[in-house]
Amino acid sequence: MPGPDRPSPAASRGRSARRPGRALLLCFALALGGCSSLAWLRLPWSLTHAGHGLLAWFVPLAVLSVLLARGLQQWLRGPKVSGAGPQPPLTTYEAAFLAGGEARVVEVACASLAQRGWLITTQDWQALKPTKICGTPEDPLERAVLAAIARDGRPAHLRRVAALRIAPALYRRLHALGLLHDARTLQRLRRWPALLTGTVLLAGLAGIGFGLLHQQPVVPLVIAVASLAVTTLIFAAGHPQPLTRAGEALLAALRERHAPDPGWQRSDPALLLCLALCGAAAVRGLVPGGVGHVLAPPASDDDAPVGLDAGLDPGGSGCDSGGDGGCGSGCSG
């Protein structure tokens, strides 16, 4: 408890909170006084001509604030690293999450299941459905995706399931390896640059107010302030790069080593890693069962699928080679 001769913490906080408010009121009162109240300050720009005279100072200051904000973002991401350093081993699904998030993880899981004849497309080419499965996948991630497909095989639904059940564990693993930023760093990447440009933005808004108060032209200043406001909004509401410098270097090295190869077969194990790094569109025609066309729909009809058995490898999964890619007697209804 505070002593009898010492003010309480609440009272101290109240007085400290009133001091900035009093200072702002004093500045506003001086500004309302006009040129005579502020002439002794000998400012480089006169507040009585703020709408006109502040423009020459605001534009360079706004450009400088944007450049500093961009540099601050790069500094918060940490120092640059070379790709020649030691690289942590990643699984295919970890590489997929690093390259494209939970959506890419779903693509890899579906392609892996399709290679073993466990998935085909629906007749309208809008969703996936399981065939009669020859067992249960050993990978828990694939089990979760297969269970989600049994309920709703649309890619949008699968991505929502992956975001809730699959993404957290993969994120923790990659963050522990120093390849992804944490939530606090991502907030700093948005807030700190926005605060920097926002401070200059407030000065521009004050200049507009003073210009209108003294009936000076403010249209050019309004345009400059609006441009900086848009930039500040982009910083505050944008989506900064979640990868660290080390994550970017590792991803670039993996993509260089595992680029698509025209000579690949549909059962080639390297197909999944290439899909994880480059996306389903890069290997759309090589994913069996027409699954690649559902995950990454073609841009034109020239690349449209020709049948549900497109790309099936009869000898690759140990299952009977039905025309629809199922096991045993065919696919389930």
C-alpha positions as CSV (number, residue, x, y, z in Angstrom):
1,M,0.0,0.0,0.0
2,P,1.3,3.6,-0.6
3,G,2.4,5.6,2.3
4,P,0.3,8.5,3.7
5,D,2.7,11.2,2.3
6,R,3.0,9.6,-1.1
7,P,0.4,10.0,-3.9
8,S,-1.4,6.9,-5.0
9,P,-0.3,5.3,-8.3
10,A,-3.7,6.0,-9.8
11,A,-3.4,9.7,-9.0
12,S,0.1,9.8,-10.5
13,R,-1.1,8.1,-13.7
14,G,-3.9,10.6,-13.9
15,R,-1.6,13.6,-13.7
16,S,0.9,12.2,-16.2
17,A,-1.9,11.4,-18.6
18,R,-3.2,15.1,-18.3
19,R,0.2,16.6,-19.1
20,P,0.4,15.7,-22.8
21,G,-3.2,16.8,-23.1
22,R,-2.4,20.2,-21.7
23,A,0.6,20.6,-24.0
24,L,-1.6,19.8,-27.0
25,L,-4.2,22.3,-26.0
26,L,-1.5,25.0,-25.5
27,C,-0.1,24.3,-29.0
28,F,-3.6,24.5,-30.5
29,A,-4.3,27.8,-28.7
30,L,-1.1,29.3,-30.0
31,A,-1.9,28.1,-33.6
32,L,-5.4,29.7,-33.4
33,G,-3.7,33.0,-32.4
34,G,-2.4,33.4,-35.9
35,C,0.9,34.8,-37.2
36,S,1.3,37.3,-34.3
37,S,1.3,34.5,-31.7
38,L,4.0,32.5,-33.5
39,A,6.1,35.1,-35.4
40,W,8.7,35.0,-32.6
41,L,9.4,31.3,-33.3
42,R,11.0,32.1,-36.7
43,L,9.9,28.7,-38.1
44,P,11.2,27.7,-41.5
45,W,7.6,27.6,-42.7
46,S,4.9,29.9,-41.5
47,L,1.8,28.4,-40.0
48,T,-0.2,31.2,-41.5
49,H,0.7,29.9,-44.9
50,A,0.7,26.2,-44.0
51,G,-1.4,25.1,-46.9
52,H,1.0,26.6,-49.3
53,G,4.4,26.8,-47.6
54,L,4.3,23.4,-45.9
55,L,4.0,21.5,-49.2
56,A,7.7,22.1,-50.0
57,W,8.7,20.5,-46.7
58,F,6.0,17.8,-46.5
59,V,6.7,16.1,-49.8
60,P,10.4,15.4,-49.2
61,L,9.6,14.4,-45.6
62,A,6.9,12.1,-46.7
63,V,9.2,10.4,-49.3
64,L,11.9,10.1,-46.6
65,S,9.5,8.5,-44.2
66,V,8.4,5.9,-46.7
67,L,12.0,5.0,-47.5
68,L,12.8,4.8,-43.8
69,A,9.7,2.7,-43.2
70,R,10.7,0.3,-45.9
71,G,14.2,0.1,-44.6
72,L,12.8,-0.5,-41.1
73,Q,10.9,-3.5,-42.4
74,Q,14.0,-5.0,-43.9
75,W,16.0,-4.4,-40.7
76,L,13.3,-6.1,-38.6
77,R,13.5,-9.2,-40.8
78,G,17.1,-9.7,-39.7
79,P,20.4,-9.7,-41.6
80,K,20.8,-11.3,-45.0
81,V,22.1,-14.8,-45.1
82,S,23.8,-16.7,-47.9
83,G,22.4,-19.9,-49.3
84,A,25.8,-21.7,-48.8
85,G,25.3,-22.2,-45.0
86,P,24.0,-25.4,-43.3
87,Q,20.4,-26.2,-44.3
88,P,18.1,-28.0,-41.9
89,P,16.5,-31.2,-43.4
90,L,12.8,-30.7,-44.2
91,T,10.0,-33.2,-44.9
92,T,7.9,-32.8,-48.0
93,Y,5.1,-31.3,-46.0
94,E,7.3,-28.9,-44.1
95,A,8.7,-27.7,-47.5
96,A,5.2,-27.3,-48.8
97,F,4.2,-25.2,-45.8
98,L,7.3,-23.1,-46.1
99,A,6.5,-22.4,-49.8
100,G,2.8,-22.0,-49.8
101,G,1.2,-22.4,-46.4
102,E,-1.6,-24.8,-45.6
103,A,-3.0,-24.7,-49.1
104,R,0.2,-26.1,-50.5
105,V,0.2,-28.8,-47.8
106,V,-3.3,-29.9,-48.9
107,E,-2.1,-30.1,-52.5
108,V,0.8,-32.4,-51.6
109,A,-1.3,-34.6,-49.4
110,C,-4.0,-35.0,-52.2
111,A,-1.3,-35.7,-54.8
112,S,0.3,-38.3,-52.5
113,L,-3.0,-40.0,-52.0
114,A,-3.8,-39.9,-55.7
115,Q,-0.5,-41.5,-56.6
116,R,-1.6,-44.5,-54.5
117,G,-5.0,-44.7,-56.1
118,W,-6.9,-43.4,-53.1
119,L,-8.4,-40.3,-54.6
120,I,-10.3,-39.4,-57.8
121,T,-12.4,-36.4,-58.8
122,T,-16.1,-36.0,-58.8
123,Q,-18.0,-35.9,-62.1
124,D,-18.3,-32.1,-62.1
125,W,-14.5,-31.7,-61.6
126,Q,-15.1,-29.4,-58.6
127,A,-14.2,-31.7,-55.7
128,L,-12.3,-34.8,-54.7
129,K,-13.6,-38.1,-53.3
130,P,-12.0,-41.2,-51.9
131,T,-12.0,-44.5,-53.7
132,K,-12.3,-47.8,-51.8
133,I,-9.2,-47.5,-49.8
134,C,-6.7,-50.3,-49.4
135,G,-5.9,-49.5,-45.8
136,T,-5.2,-46.3,-43.8
137,P,-2.4,-43.8,-44.5
138,E,0.4,-44.0,-42.0
139,D,1.0,-40.3,-42.0
140,P,-1.4,-38.5,-39.6
141,L,-1.5,-35.5,-41.8
142,E,-2.7,-37.6,-44.8
143,R,-5.3,-39.3,-42.5
144,A,-6.6,-35.9,-41.5
145,V,-6.9,-34.8,-45.2
146,L,-8.5,-38.0,-46.2
147,A,-11.1,-37.8,-43.4
148,A,-11.8,-34.2,-44.5
149,I,-12.3,-35.3,-48.1
150,A,-14.8,-37.9,-47.0
151,R,-17.0,-35.1,-45.5
152,D,-16.4,-32.4,-48.2
153,G,-13.9,-32.8,-51.0
154,R,-13.9,-29.2,-52.2
155,P,-10.4,-27.6,-52.1
156,A,-11.7,-24.6,-50.1
157,H,-13.0,-26.9,-47.3
158,L,-9.8,-28.9,-47.3
159,R,-7.7,-25.7,-46.8
160,R,-9.9,-24.6,-43.9
161,V,-9.4,-28.0,-42.2
162,A,-5.7,-27.8,-42.8
163,A,-5.5,-24.3,-41.3
164,L,-7.1,-25.5,-38.1
165,R,-5.6,-29.0,-37.7
166,I,-2.4,-29.2,-39.7
167,A,-0.9,-25.7,-39.9
168,P,-0.2,-25.1,-36.2
169,A,2.2,-28.1,-35.8
170,L,4.0,-27.3,-39.0
171,Y,4.4,-23.6,-38.1
172,R,5.9,-24.5,-34.7
173,R,8.4,-26.8,-36.3
174,L,9.5,-24.3,-38.9
175,H,9.6,-21.4,-36.4
176,A,11.8,-23.5,-34.1
177,L,14.2,-23.9,-37.1
178,G,14.3,-20.1,-37.6
179,L,12.6,-20.2,-41.0
180,L,9.3,-18.4,-40.1
181,H,8.7,-15.2,-38.1
182,D,6.6,-15.3,-34.9
183,A,3.4,-13.4,-34.5
184,R,5.1,-10.6,-32.6
185,T,7.6,-9.9,-35.3
186,L,4.9,-9.9,-37.9
187,Q,3.0,-7.3,-35.9
188,R,6.2,-5.1,-35.7
189,L,6.6,-5.4,-39.5
190,R,3.2,-3.8,-39.9
191,R,3.0,-1.4,-37.0
192,W,6.4,0.2,-36.8
193,P,6.6,1.4,-40.4
194,A,2.9,2.5,-40.2
195,L,3.8,4.6,-37.1
196,L,6.7,6.2,-38.8
197,T,4.7,7.3,-41.9
198,G,1.7,8.0,-39.7
199,T,3.6,10.6,-37.7
200,V,4.4,12.5,-40.8
201,L,0.8,12.1,-41.9
202,L,-0.4,13.8,-38.8
203,A,1.9,16.8,-39.5
204,G,0.4,17.0,-43.0
205,L,-3.2,16.9,-41.5
206,A,-2.2,19.7,-39.1
207,G,-0.9,21.7,-42.1
208,I,-4.2,21.3,-43.9
209,G,-6.1,22.5,-40.8
210,F,-3.9,25.6,-40.5
211,G,-4.2,26.3,-44.1
212,L,-8.0,26.1,-44.1
213,L,-8.0,28.2,-40.9
214,H,-6.1,31.0,-42.6
215,Q,-7.8,30.6,-45.9
216,Q,-4.8,29.4,-47.8
217,P,-4.8,27.0,-50.8
218,V,-4.4,23.4,-49.6
219,V,-5.3,21.3,-52.6
220,P,-1.7,20.2,-53.4
221,L,-1.1,19.4,-49.8
222,V,-4.3,17.4,-49.6
223,I,-3.2,15.3,-52.5
224,A,0.2,14.7,-50.9
225,V,-1.4,13.8,-47.6
226,A,-3.9,11.4,-49.2
227,S,-1.0,9.6,-51.0
228,L,0.9,9.2,-47.7
229,A,-2.4,8.0,-46.0
230,V,-2.7,5.2,-48.6
231,T,0.9,4.2,-48.0
232,T,0.4,4.2,-44.3
233,L,-2.7,2.0,-44.7
234,I,-0.8,-0.4,-46.9
235,F,1.9,-0.7,-44.2
236,A,-0.7,-1.2,-41.4
237,A,-3.0,-3.6,-43.1
238,G,-0.5,-5.4,-45.4
239,H,0.7,-9.0,-45.1
240,P,4.5,-8.9,-44.5
241,Q,6.7,-11.8,-45.7
242,P,6.4,-14.5,-43.0
243,L,9.6,-16.2,-44.0
244,T,12.8,-15.1,-42.3
245,R,16.0,-14.5,-44.3
246,A,17.1,-18.0,-43.6
247,G,13.8,-19.4,-44.8
248,E,13.9,-17.4,-48.0
249,A,17.5,-18.6,-48.7
250,L,16.5,-22.3,-48.0
251,L,13.4,-22.0,-50.2
252,A,15.3,-20.5,-53.1
253,A,17.9,-23.3,-52.9
254,L,15.3,-26.0,-52.8
255,R,13.4,-24.6,-55.8
256,E,16.7,-24.4,-57.7
257,R,17.4,-28.1,-57.1
258,H,13.9,-29.5,-57.6
259,A,12.6,-27.7,-60.7
260,P,10.0,-29.5,-62.8
261,D,11.5,-32.1,-65.2
262,P,9.6,-33.0,-68.4
263,G,10.9,-36.6,-68.1
264,W,9.2,-37.4,-64.9
265,Q,6.7,-40.2,-64.6
266,R,3.4,-39.9,-62.7
267,S,4.7,-42.2,-60.0
268,D,8.0,-40.4,-59.6
269,P,8.7,-39.6,-55.9
270,A,10.3,-36.3,-56.9
271,L,7.0,-35.2,-58.2
272,L,5.6,-34.5,-54.7
273,L,8.6,-32.4,-53.6
274,C,8.4,-30.3,-56.8
275,L,4.7,-29.8,-56.2
276,A,5.4,-28.7,-52.6
277,L,7.9,-26.1,-53.8
278,C,6.3,-24.9,-57.1
279,G,2.6,-25.6,-56.7
280,A,0.1,-27.9,-58.3
281,A,-0.1,-25.9,-61.5
282,A,3.6,-26.8,-62.3
283,V,2.8,-30.5,-62.4
284,R,-0.9,-30.5,-63.0
285,G,-0.9,-33.1,-65.8
286,L,1.2,-35.5,-63.8
287,V,-1.0,-35.9,-60.8
288,P,-3.1,-39.1,-61.2
289,G,-6.9,-39.3,-61.3
290,G,-7.4,-35.8,-62.6
291,V,-6.7,-34.5,-59.1
292,G,-4.2,-32.0,-60.3
293,H,-6.9,-30.3,-62.4
294,V,-9.1,-29.9,-59.3
295,L,-6.3,-28.5,-57.2
296,A,-5.1,-26.1,-59.9
297,P,-7.9,-25.6,-62.5
298,P,-6.5,-24.9,-66.0
299,A,-6.8,-21.4,-67.4
300,S,-8.2,-22.6,-70.7
301,D,-10.1,-25.5,-72.1
302,D,-7.0,-26.6,-74.1
303,D,-5.5,-28.0,-70.9
304,A,-8.8,-29.7,-69.7
305,P,-8.7,-33.2,-68.3
306,V,-9.8,-36.1,-70.5
307,G,-11.0,-38.7,-67.9
308,L,-11.0,-39.8,-64.4
309,D,-8.2,-42.4,-65.0
310,A,-5.8,-39.8,-66.4
311,G,-2.3,-40.5,-65.1
312,L,-3.1,-43.6,-63.1
313,D,-0.2,-46.0,-62.6
314,P,-1.5,-49.6,-62.4
315,G,1.6,-51.0,-60.8
316,G,2.5,-48.2,-58.5
317,S,0.2,-48.7,-55.5
318,G,-0.3,-52.4,-55.2
319,C,-4.0,-52.1,-55.9
320,D,-6.1,-53.4,-58.8
321,S,-6.1,-51.0,-61.8
322,G,-9.7,-50.1,-62.2
323,G,-10.7,-47.6,-64.8
324,D,-11.6,-45.0,-62.2
325,G,-8.4,-45.4,-60.1
326,G,-10.1,-47.3,-57.2
327,C,-9.0,-50.4,-55.3
328,G,-10.6,-53.7,-55.9
329,S,-14.0,-53.3,-57.6
330,G,-14.0,-49.6,-58.2
331,C,-14.8,-46.4,-56.3
332,S,-17.4,-45.9,-53.7
333,G,-20.5,-44.0,-54.5
